[in-house]
Amino acid sequence: MRIRFHERDAFLKSLATTDTMREIQSRRCFVTVFADYVHAHRDCFLRELQEIVRIPSVSTEPAHASDVRRAAEWVRNAFQKLNVSAEILETGGHPAVLAERNASPSAPTVVIYGHYDVQPAKKDDGWDRDPFSADIEGDKLIARGAADNKGQFHAHIKGLETFLNTIGQPPLNIRFLIEGEEEIGSPNLGGLVRKQKERLRPDAIVISDTSMYQVDTPTICYGLRGLTTAEITVIGPNRDLHSGTFGGAVANPIHALVEILAGLHDSDGRVTIPGFYDDVKPLEPWERKAWAELPWDDADYRENLGIAELWGERGYTSIERSWGRPTLEINGIYGGFTGVGFKTVLPHSATAKISLRLVPDQRAKKALDLLENHLKFIYMNGIQINVSRLAGGNPVRFDVSGPWMDALIRALKTGFGRQPVLMRDGGSIPIVGLFKEEFDVPVLMAGFARPDCGSHGPNEYFSICDYNRAIITSATLLQELTEVHLGDV
Amino acid sequence: MRIRFHERDAFLKSLATTDTMREIQSRRCFVTVFADYVHAHRDCFLRELQEIVRIPSVSTEPAHASDVRRAAEWVRNAFQKLNVSAEILETGGHPAVLAERNASPSAPTVVIYGHYDVQPAKKDDGWDRDPFSADIEGDKLIARGAADNKGQFHAHIKGLETFLNTIGQPPLNIRFLIEGEEEIGSPNLGGLVRKQKERLRPDAIVISDTSMYQVDTPTICYGLRGLTTAEITVIGPNRDLHSGTFGGAVANPIHALVEILAGLHDSDGRVTIPGFYDDVKPLEPWERKAWAELPWDDADYRENLGIAELWGERGYTSIERSWGRPTLEINGIYGGFTGVGFKTVLPHSATAKISLRLVPDQRAKKALDLLENHLKFIYMNGIQINVSRLAGGNPVRFDVSGPWMDALIRALKTGFGRQPVLMRDGGSIPIVGLFKEEFDVPVLMAGFARPDCGSHGPNEYFSICDYNRAIITSATLLQELTEVHLGDV
């Protein structure tokens, strides 16, 4: 079964005189080999995936710091088992894993990015089981991080394994960069990437950390919103007060906070921060048209979410609002007594966690500057407003044509048996903006998570069928990228 | 030392031909006896008080239910040790303790009310120690419940002990009603009081659950604000969503909640609920004048609270706003991710805990009806508003003259060596409204807690000096009430 690649390469080159022959070889033959391998190893692959999702690598919670490191070690070991050299790189925060397999200096370099850290999850949040039990129910592997992002990057590791154990060594320099701080905005990865720039030097970057447009529909994402976050804390009296004794005479920080927050949107659903929309590039007519033609039903969407009506910026469709327009969301709020029962307290302070989703050509830093500046001009009796800036990433949009993108389209078509759709995504992967700025090479984003996969919410799951398709897609992509390279020669 | 009361009574009556003699006897002589007894037993009293404050009888937290019952048993035992019959009365919620000592059917009946339950307290709330350690530092006994209300009702128990062990049996029917649900709005005490109406049948009610106007200033409170509370929950999508994927297309319940809450006050600090002020009796000119003459300095008040400015309803002084005007306070708010770090969630729901403080002649039920009705007319896309009504109590104001009130004034003058001041209080004791409605007898409210005692906040304390003064005041009050009775004969 093991065919050395250079033999296959020579063979292929000899056949590559007609597109038809090449098509047969590269698609049908390889796919069969990959599919056989994945089929034979599917239980073993799944058990490995269960192992990594059981590690509660919640990057935002200091109590989980050792779990985060344990996850990094697991990822490094996964590469080492394939005889792919891998090391843990310290970042000052949670570590990243860099794996590399080199073909030759003249070969193109592909960087596959993923993250092994996950969002917080507690059973109380609405999960119907322990979020880290990694139970399998039918086609679903249910666990925090199963879809976002462990299942997806693991499919690429298994794709590489499939390639190595069937075809052999590809004539590509391959790097995997799997980080541990994506869910907290990748605060340290920028420094790491700049430090490792010479080692990475990609010709293309592959990322699977987005969603499929719908079930059974392979999807390429060519744009992401940027994200920047901040905490607004309103401070009133120097201690918690009895709201009977002091209420009416002293400003309540919760009142001040809700007034500030309520003022951040107007009645058209637009963000009121002065200058917020200045750098927003209008949606292009072709995009609005293409998106309008996608299968989409607001009624289904509402029904799935259990709401009577949608909401958002006036003048845009639901897709346009979530993929192509900026937002300000309050992601958390707390102040005063939040336990069971009641406590008549006039609290010392109240806090909101806010995120801004940005679209081209907004910049994360400038958006936060505008927010901060806006809050500076709010004056309220007897309270102070503190803004603490958290991490951010810029929005991106990539070209939807070119040989690398075409290779991805073919690989997805192979793995899923269908033509992929092109979409943008409302979510944000901070590192993508950084890659765009540092390397300016094609970034190929193919997400394998279903739209209802529950990432960031309860009962997150990854489809086992899609996991296997993703592994075949990944192995096929290595083959397709090889051919782009060979085509260039 | 033990003098039977009837002997002392006969002796007194023989002397009572001149006011001067009576004054000497009733004030100087008895006070000396009480003071000697309190002085001799002060360490023992304090140890007992430490015992009861160490029981974390937090009525609002289900996890503390057994502590609440333990506190009730402790209180019952405290009476039984004095040979005062006492029993635990079940209420459906936390139990109450009813103690009684009868003189004769023709004797007047005095009911002393207190509560053994406390507000929640955790070290994290800003306490500089375990809130239930009951440490003594200088003159302070520091603990949750030390001032509100364990120290205060315990002073009355020790006042009775002092009287019984010096003068003997007073010609009064005395009942202590010490409940366990005051901090959750006394939801079950109304039923209990109505059931025990014949046994209670008071001629006067004594309550020490308010504050002194300032240090060393004995204070009678003749009015309390009413209190009614509710929880507003805004419900959006049927699960927590990823705010990148869905943000902009779906209403965020936190946004809706802050908008609703921000709309509950206007820019003059007035509550916007239609009809809210309809039943508010304007402050009387004599009250505004008397309050303006009290020693008060807004600058000191601000400095003590660490705020640059005060806030509240335009057109009223700080005292007027906190004692005599109604308010709406947000006592707690939560929604989305509230832990350390960040989670980009668009949450399923968000909740606020709200209290309305009411003044005569507002009614708790009507105020909640108005709030609920107001919220019913708020329409927002894709969200539902749920209001859950919690417990409430009506505001009260009592006559500041009459023989019972005069007796309290004399007792406080004796215990503290100073003329008491008359005030209203912004706080609420739900049972006071109930007493007023059920019995329509004088309610004598003398609070022994200092204004900075920290009730409902961190580092609550009770002055040990005031505790001893309160015991002497309580014993003297029994003597003074006896004389009102004898004067009636």
Boltz contact constraints between the chains, C-beta under 6 A:
constraints:
  - contact:
      token1: [A, 60]
      token2: [B, 341]
      max_distance: 6.0
  - contact:
      token1: [A, 119]
      token2: [B, 343]
      max_distance: 6.0
  - contact:
      token1: [A, 120]
      token2: [B, 343]
      max_distance: 6.0
  - contact:
      token1: [A, 184]
      token2: [B, 341]
      max_distance: 6.0
  - contact:
      token1: [A, 229]
      token2: [B, 342]
      max_distance: 6.0
  - contact:
      token1: [A, 237]
      token2: [B, 305]
      max_distance: 6.0
  - contact:
      token1: [A, 237]
      token2: [B, 307]
      max_distance: 6.0
  - contact:
      token1: [A, 238]
      token2: [B, 306]
      max_distance: 6.0
  - contact:
      token1: [A, 239]
      token2: [B, 457]
      max_distance: 6.0
  - contact:
      token1: [A, 240]
      token2: [B, 457]
      max_distance: 6.0
  - contact:
      token1: [A, 241]
      token2: [B, 457]
      max_distance: 6.0
  - contact:
      token1: [A, 242]
      token2: [B, 455]
      max_distance: 6.0
  - contact:
      token1: [A, 242]
      token2: [B, 456]
      max_distance: 6.0
  - contact:
      token1: [A, 243]
      token2: [B, 329]
      max_distance: 6.0
  - contact:
      token1: [A, 243]
      token2: [B, 331]
      max_distance: 6.0
  - contact:
      token1: [A, 244]
      token2: [B, 426]
      max_distance: 6.0
  - contact:
      token1: [A, 244]
      token2: [B, 427]
      max_distance: 6.0
  - contact:
      token1: [A, 244]
      token2: [B, 428]
      max_distance: 6.0
  - contact:
      token1: [A, 245]
      token2: [B, 426]
      max_distance: 6.0
  - contact:
      token1: [A, 245]
      token2: [B, 427]
      max_distance: 6.0
  - contact:
      token1: [A, 247]
      token2: [B, 327]
      max_distance: 6.0
  - contact:
      token1: [A, 247]
      token2: [B, 329]
      max_distance: 6.0
  - contact:
      token1: [A, 247]
      token2: [B, 357]
      max_distance: 6.0
  - contact:
      token1: [A, 248]
      token2: [B, 312]
      max_distance: 6.0
  - contact:
      token1: [A, 248]
      token2: [B, 321]
      max_distance: 6.0
  - contact:
      token1: [A, 248]
      token2: [B, 322]
      max_distance: 6.0
  - contact:
      token1: [A, 248]
      token2: [B, 325]
      max_distance: 6.0
  - contact:
      token1: [A, 248]
      token2: [B, 327]
      max_distance: 6.0
  - contact:
      token1: [A, 249]
      token2: [B, 310]
      max_distance: 6.0
  - contact:
      token1: [A, 249]
      token2: [B, 312]
      max_distance: 6.0
  - contact:
      token1: [A, 249]
      token2: [B, 318]
      max_distance: 6.0
  - contact:
      token1: [A, 249]
      token2: [B, 321]
      max_distance: 6.0
  - contact:
      token1: [A, 249]
      token2: [B, 322]
      max_distance: 6.0
  - contact:
      token1: [A, 251]
      token2: [B, 311]
      max_distance: 6.0
  - contact:
      token1: [A, 252]
      token2: [B, 329]
      max_distance: 6.0
  - contact:
      token1: [A, 254]
      token2: [B, 330]
      max_distance: 6.0
  - contact:
      token1: [A, 254]
      token2: [B, 333]
      max_distance: 6.0
  - contact:
      token1: [A, 255]
      token2: [B, 330]
      max_distance: 6.0
  - contact:
      token1: [A, 258]
      token2: [B, 258]
      max_distance: 6.0
  - contact:
      token1: [A, 258]
      token2: [B, 261]
      max_distance: 6.0
  - contact:
      token1: [A, 258]
      token2: [B, 262]
      max_distance: 6.0
  - contact:
      token1: [A, 259]
      token2: [B, 262]
      max_distance: 6.0
  - contact:
      token1: [A, 261]
      token2: [B, 258]
      max_distance: 6.0
  - contact:
      token1: [A, 262]
      token2: [B, 258]
      max_distance: 6.0
  - contact:
      token1: [A, 262]
      token2: [B, 259]
      max_distance: 6.0
  - contact:
      token1: [A, 262]
      token2: [B, 262]
      max_distance: 6.0
  - contact:
      token1: [A, 305]
      token2: [B, 237]
      max_distance: 6.0
  - contact:
      token1: [A, 306]
      token2: [B, 238]
      max_distance: 6.0
  - contact:
      token1: [A, 307]
      token2: [B, 237]
      max_distance: 6.0
  - contact:
      token1: [A, 307]
      token2: [B, 382]
      max_distance: 6.0
  - contact:
      token1: [A, 309]
      token2: [B, 381]
      max_distance: 6.0
  - contact:
      token1: [A, 309]
      token2: [B, 382]
      max_distance: 6.0
  - contact:
      token1: [A, 310]
      token2: [B, 249]
      max_distance: 6.0
  - contact:
      token1: [A, 311]
      token2: [B, 251]
      max_distance: 6.0
  - contact:
      token1: [A, 311]
      token2: [B, 381]
      max_distance: 6.0
  - contact:
      token1: [A, 311]
      token2: [B, 382]
      max_distance: 6.0
  - contact:
      token1: [A, 312]
      token2: [B, 248]
      max_distance: 6.0
  - contact:
      token1: [A, 312]
      token2: [B, 249]
      max_distance: 6.0
  - contact:
      token1: [A, 318]
      token2: [B, 249]
      max_distance: 6.0
  - contact:
      token1: [A, 321]
      token2: [B, 248]
      max_distance: 6.0
  - contact:
      token1: [A, 321]
      token2: [B, 249]
      max_distance: 6.0
  - contact:
      token1: [A, 322]
      token2: [B, 248]
      max_distance: 6.0
  - contact:
      token1: [A, 322]
      token2: [B, 249]
      max_distance: 6.0
  - contact:
      token1: [A, 325]
      token2: [B, 248]
      max_distance: 6.0
  - contact:
      token1: [A, 327]
      token2: [B, 247]
      max_distance: 6.0
  - contact:
      token1: [A, 327]
      token2: [B, 248]
      max_distance: 6.0
  - contact:
      token1: [A, 329]
      token2: [B, 243]
      max_distance: 6.0
  - contact:
      token1: [A, 329]
      token2: [B, 247]
      max_distance: 6.0
  - contact:
      token1: [A, 329]
      token2: [B, 252]
      max_distance: 6.0
  - contact:
      token1: [A, 330]
      token2: [B, 254]
      max_distance: 6.0
  - contact:
      token1: [A, 330]
      token2: [B, 255]
      max_distance: 6.0
  - contact:
      token1: [A, 331]
      token2: [B, 243]
      max_distance: 6.0
  - contact:
      token1: [A, 331]
      token2: [B, 336]
      max_distance: 6.0
  - contact:
      token1: [A, 331]
      token2: [B, 337]
      max_distance: 6.0
  - contact:
      token1: [A, 331]
      token2: [B, 344]
      max_distance: 6.0
  - contact:
      token1: [A, 331]
      token2: [B, 345]
      max_distance: 6.0
  - contact:
      token1: [A, 332]
      token2: [B, 336]
      max_distance: 6.0
  - contact:
      token1: [A, 332]
      token2: [B, 337]
      max_distance: 6.0
  - contact:
      token1: [A, 332]
      token2: [B, 338]
      max_distance: 6.0
  - contact:
      token1: [A, 333]
      token2: [B, 254]
      max_distance: 6.0
  - contact:
      token1: [A, 333]
      token2: [B, 333]
      max_distance: 6.0
  - contact:
      token1: [A, 333]
      token2: [B, 335]
      max_distance: 6.0
  - contact:
      token1: [A, 334]
      token2: [B, 334]
      max_distance: 6.0
  - contact:
      token1: [A, 334]
      token2: [B, 338]
      max_distance: 6.0
  - contact:
      token1: [A, 335]
      token2: [B, 333]
      max_distance: 6.0
  - contact:
      token1: [A, 336]
      token2: [B, 331]
      max_distance: 6.0
  - contact:
      token1: [A, 336]
      token2: [B, 332]
      max_distance: 6.0
  - contact:
      token1: [A, 337]
      token2: [B, 331]
      max_distance: 6.0
  - contact:
      token1: [A, 337]
      token2: [B, 332]
      max_distance: 6.0
  - contact:
      token1: [A, 338]
      token2: [B, 332]
      max_distance: 6.0
  - contact:
      token1: [A, 338]
      token2: [B, 334]
      max_distance: 6.0
  - contact:
      token1: [A, 341]
      token2: [B, 60]
      max_distance: 6.0
  - contact:
      token1: [A, 341]
      token2: [B, 184]
      max_distance: 6.0
  - contact:
      token1: [A, 342]
      token2: [B, 229]
      max_distance: 6.0
  - contact:
      token1: [A, 342]
      token2: [B, 353]
      max_distance: 6.0
  - contact:
      token1: [A, 342]
      token2: [B, 390]
      max_distance: 6.0
  - contact:
      token1: [A, 343]
      token2: [B, 119]
      max_distance: 6.0
  - contact:
      token1: [A, 343]
      token2: [B, 120]
      max_distance: 6.0
  - contact:
      token1: [A, 344]
      token2: [B, 331]
      max_distance: 6.0
  - contact:
      token1: [A, 344]
      token2: [B, 355]
      max_distance: 6.0
  - contact:
      token1: [A, 345]
      token2: [B, 331]
      max_distance: 6.0
  - contact:
      token1: [A, 345]
      token2: [B, 456]
      max_distance: 6.0
  - contact:
      token1: [A, 353]
      token2: [B, 342]
      max_distance: 6.0
  - contact:
      token1: [A, 355]
      token2: [B, 344]
      max_distance: 6.0
  - contact:
      token1: [A, 357]
      token2: [B, 247]
      max_distance: 6.0
  - contact:
      token1: [A, 381]
      token2: [B, 309]
      max_distance: 6.0
  - contact:
      token1: [A, 381]
      token2: [B, 311]
      max_distance: 6.0
  - contact:
      token1: [A, 382]
      token2: [B, 307]
      max_distance: 6.0
  - contact:
      token1: [A, 382]
      token2: [B, 309]
      max_distance: 6.0
  - contact:
      token1: [A, 382]
      token2: [B, 311]
      max_distance: 6.0
  - contact:
      token1: [A, 390]
      token2: [B, 342]
      max_distance: 6.0
  - contact:
      token1: [A, 426]
      token2: [B, 244]
      max_distance: 6.0
  - contact:
      token1: [A, 426]
      token2: [B, 245]
      max_distance: 6.0
  - contact:
      token1: [A, 427]
      token2: [B, 244]
      max_distance: 6.0
  - contact:
      token1: [A, 427]
      token2: [B, 245]
      max_distance: 6.0
  - contact:
      token1: [A, 428]
      token2: [B, 244]
      max_distance: 6.0
  - contact:
      token1: [A, 455]
      token2: [B, 242]
      max_distance: 6.0
  - contact:
      token1: [A, 456]
      token2: [B, 242]
      max_distance: 6.0
  - contact:
      token1: [A, 456]
      token2: [B, 345]
      max_distance: 6.0
  - contact:
      token1: [A, 457]
      token2: [B, 239]
      max_distance: 6.0
  - contact:
      token1: [A, 457]
      token2: [B, 240]
      max_distance: 6.0
  - contact:
      token1: [A, 457]
      token2: [B, 241]
      max_distance: 6.0
